[in-house]
Amino acid sequence: MKFLAFTDLHENPKILARLVEEARPADIEFVVCTGDASTFGRGLENVFKAFSKLGKPLLFVPGNHEEDSGYEKIIAKYPLVIDLHCKTHVIGKYTFVGYGGGGFAQTDGEFQIIAQQWEEELRGKKTVLLVHMPPFKTACDLLDRHVGSKDYRVFIEVMQPVLVLCGHLHETFGTVDKIKNSIVLNPGATGKIIEFD
């Protein structure tokens, strides 16, 4: 399994064009975006349209720039774009789970509820967690202090997903860390190619 992951593109046309070219080769099976593809919703359709032309799925969780943008109506026009917010999607032997949005609140009651459901549903499965905000106390959430989600961290410690992809903090683009055996990565706007066996 090989895919391209990116975050926080903020509708940059030059970077979008480079990402599309990076995703074009036949061995790249799909694309993942962990939010803020737009600037407060502006430019989001351009992103979905560009990747849809490749004929490959785009797994998407909204960032804080998409939360109130009506992004769901735009996604509905693009069958290859999969809204993963509060949902799961199986690809091969991996279950991708997503939760988007968020600013700097370190706890989230809605996530706590869905995390309990996922703990039952996903137990024993190989999972990949897609979130916009980074989990707490990692290199990915460190500014002058750790600003990430404590709820995400608890979920990761319990469920141990194979990989956690996040974004939100431009200052930590490209940063990799671990929570127990889970790899945590902020792929940045220019993206990262990820390969699993």
C-alpha positions in Angstrom: 0.0 0.0 0.0 1.4 3.4 -1.1 -0.2 6.8 -0.7 0.4 10.5 -0.6 -0.5 12.4 2.6 -0.6 16.2 3.0 -2.2 18.9 5.2 -2.7 22.6 5.4 -2.4 23.4 1.7 -4.5 26.5 2.2 -5.4 26.5 -1.5 -1.8 27.2 -2.7 -2.1 26.6 -6.4 1.7 25.9 -7.0 1.8 23.3 -4.2 -1.4 21.8 -5.3 0.0 21.2 -8.8 3.1 19.6 -7.3 1.0 17.3 -5.1 -1.2 16.2 -8.0 2.0 15.3 -10.0 3.4 13.4 -7.0 0.1 11.5 -6.7 -0.1 10.7 -10.4 2.2 7.5 -10.6 0.3 4.2 -10.8 1.8 2.9 -7.6 0.2 5.7 -5.6 -3.1 4.1 -4.7 -4.9 7.1 -3.0 -4.4 10.4 -1.3 -5.0 11.6 2.3 -5.6 15.2 3.4 -5.8 16.0 7.1 -7.5 19.3 6.7 -7.1 23.0 5.9 -7.0 22.3 2.1 -8.8 25.7 1.8 -8.7 29.1 3.3 -11.9 29.3 5.3 -13.5 27.2 2.5 -12.2 29.2 -0.4 -10.4 27.1 -3.0 -11.7 23.7 -1.6 -13.5 22.7 -4.8 -10.3 23.3 -6.8 -8.5 20.9 -4.6 -11.1 18.2 -4.9 -11.4 18.7 -8.6 -7.7 18.4 -9.2 -7.3 15.2 -7.3 -10.5 13.7 -8.7 -9.1 14.0 -12.2 -6.5 11.4 -11.2 -9.2 8.8 -10.7 -7.9 7.9 -7.2 -9.7 8.2 -3.8 -9.0 11.2 -1.6 -9.6 10.5 2.1 -10.4 13.9 3.7 -10.9 15.2 7.2 -11.8 18.8 7.6 -9.6 21.3 9.3 -10.6 24.3 11.2 -10.8 26.2 7.9 -13.4 23.8 6.6 -15.5 23.4 9.7 -18.2 26.0 8.9 -17.6 26.1 5.1 -20.3 23.7 4.0 -17.6 21.4 2.7 -20.0 18.4 2.8 -22.0 19.9 -0.1 -18.8 20.2 -2.1 -17.7 16.7 -1.3 -21.0 15.4 -2.5 -20.2 16.5 -6.0 -17.0 14.4 -6.1 -17.6 10.6 -5.6 -13.8 9.9 -5.2 -13.5 12.3 -2.2 -14.3 10.4 1.0 -15.4 12.5 4.0 -13.8 10.6 6.9 -14.9 13.0 9.7 -16.3 10.7 12.4 -16.2 7.8 10.0 -14.1 4.7 9.1 -12.9 3.4 5.7 -11.2 0.1 5.0 -8.4 -0.1 2.4 -6.8 -3.5 2.2 -6.0 -4.7 5.7 -6.0 -1.2 7.2 -9.0 0.7 8.7 -8.7 4.5 8.3 -10.5 6.5 11.0 -11.0 10.2 10.9 -11.8 13.2 13.0 -11.4 16.7 11.8 -11.7 20.3 12.9 -10.5 21.8 16.1 -8.4 24.8 17.1 -6.5 24.7 20.3 -9.1 23.1 22.7 -7.2 20.2 24.3 -10.4 18.2 25.1 -13.4 17.4 22.9 -16.6 15.8 24.2 -17.7 14.7 20.7 -14.4 12.9 20.1 -14.6 11.3 23.5 -18.0 9.7 22.6 -16.8 8.5 19.2 -13.6 7.2 20.6 -15.5 4.9 22.9 -17.4 3.5 19.9 -14.2 3.1 17.9 -12.5 1.2 20.8 -15.1 -1.5 20.4 -15.3 -1.5 16.6 -11.5 -1.3 16.0 -10.1 -3.6 18.6 -7.6 -6.0 17.0 -7.6 -4.2 13.7 -4.7 -2.4 12.0 -5.8 1.3 12.0 -4.6 4.6 10.7 -5.9 7.7 12.5 -6.4 10.9 10.6 -6.9 14.0 12.6 -6.3 17.7 12.0 -5.1 18.8 15.4 -2.0 16.9 16.6 -2.0 14.7 19.7 -0.7 16.1 23.0 2.9 16.0 24.1 4.6 15.1 20.8 7.0 16.9 18.6 4.1 17.5 16.3 2.2 19.7 18.9 5.2 21.6 20.4 5.2 25.4 20.0 6.3 27.3 23.1 4.5 24.5 24.9 2.5 21.4 24.0 -0.9 22.5 22.5 -2.3 19.3 21.1 -5.3 17.2 21.9 -5.1 15.2 25.2 -8.2 13.2 24.1 -6.4 12.1 20.9 -3.4 11.0 23.0 -5.5 8.9 25.3 -7.1 7.2 22.3 -3.7 6.5 20.7 -2.2 5.1 23.9 -5.2 2.7 24.2 -5.7 1.7 20.6 -2.2 2.0 19.2 -2.9 2.8 15.6 -0.1 1.9 13.2 0.1 5.6 12.0 -1.4 8.9 13.1 -1.5 11.7 10.5 -2.1 15.2 11.7 -1.6 18.8 10.7 -2.8 22.2 11.9 0.6 23.5 13.2 2.6 24.8 10.2 5.6 25.2 12.5 5.8 21.4 12.8 5.5 20.4 9.1 7.5 17.2 8.4 7.8 16.3 12.1 7.7 12.7 13.2 7.3 11.2 16.7 5.9 8.2 18.4 3.4 7.4 21.1 4.3 3.9 22.3 4.4 2.0 19.0 2.2 4.5 17.0 4.1 6.7 14.6 2.8 10.3 14.6 3.5 12.4 11.5 2.6 15.9 10.3 3.1 15.5 6.5 3.0 19.2 5.8 1.7 21.1 2.9 4.2 19.6 0.4 3.2 16.1 1.5 4.9 12.8 2.2 4.7 9.5 0.4 3.8 6.7 2.8 4.2 3.0 2.2 2.9 0.0 4.2 3.4 -3.7 3.5 
